[in-house]
Amino acid sequence: MNYEIYRFDKIDSTNSHLLKLADEGFPEGSVVVADEQTGGRGRFGRKWESEPLSNLLFSVLLRPVFLERDEVFVLTFSAAVAVAEAIEDVAKVRPELKWPNDVLLGSRKVCGILLESVFSSDDLSSVVLGVGLNVNQRHFPAEISARATSLSVYTGKKFDRDEILSAILGKFASIYETVRARDFYSVMKKWRDRSNMFGRKIRLRLADKVYEGICDEITDDGAIVVQTSTGFKTFTAGEISIIGEEG
Ligand code: BTN
């Protein structure tokens, strides 16, 4: 993967900007990084708040022509693994992964990932992979303070954001080759080896419905299998909380 990095002091959203560049024909490996976002976006249409100049906010443009529409999920898991491996190398702590794409330290979220895909007619034309990693931020807004952390809060140290960015891009380039070789099993195995979810009692929210049960499995298709009181249920989307750790 050849990366070309475009840096901004302030931008609405690195994902939104890169979606425009994708439309203009920018190549795979284009990366947009910002010190501050005025309209940072999270999953489920939420805002992604980040203290200016403290954290990593970036997006990577992919053109995975070798993937089918229903295989794009593997990129989310690949990104989570790449972030976890990079954190482990740089900060010498071992993050855990929460389905489908959160990276945790001490049961708190340190990184969120937002994948946005663009299709032209039925073919996948581009994927924008957005990463928000809390690096040096020390304080969080009250609504999320019980659930959020940063590398700095967790380790007591300050980190060079560029060093972490290069580490993540390096790890991602390598796992992307595994995806290109269509070895999804290896990607999912790496993800599962870092997951904190198996055997835990979880609550899954999906379109106004709430399901509870024990996390049984994360399949090679990226789905979660939950053992509920009415049997095993498989989900490909939803938001999980681990019961007892809601914060
Ligand atoms: C989540 O809800 O957990 C995903 C958060 C993703 C945030 C990142 S920050 C960089 C990129 N640009 C955005 O607007 N969102 C993603």
Boltz pocket constraint, residues with backbone or C-beta under 6 A from the ligand:
constraints:
  - pocket:
      binder: B
      contacts: [[A, 12], [A, 13], [A, 14], [A, 15], [A, 16], [A, 37], [A, 39], [A, 40], [A, 41], [A, 42], [A, 43], [A, 44], [A, 46], [A, 48], [A, 56], [A, 57], [A, 58], [A, 59], [A, 101], [A, 111], [A, 112], [A, 113], [A, 114], [A, 130], [A, 131], [A, 132], [A, 133]]
      max_distance: 6.0
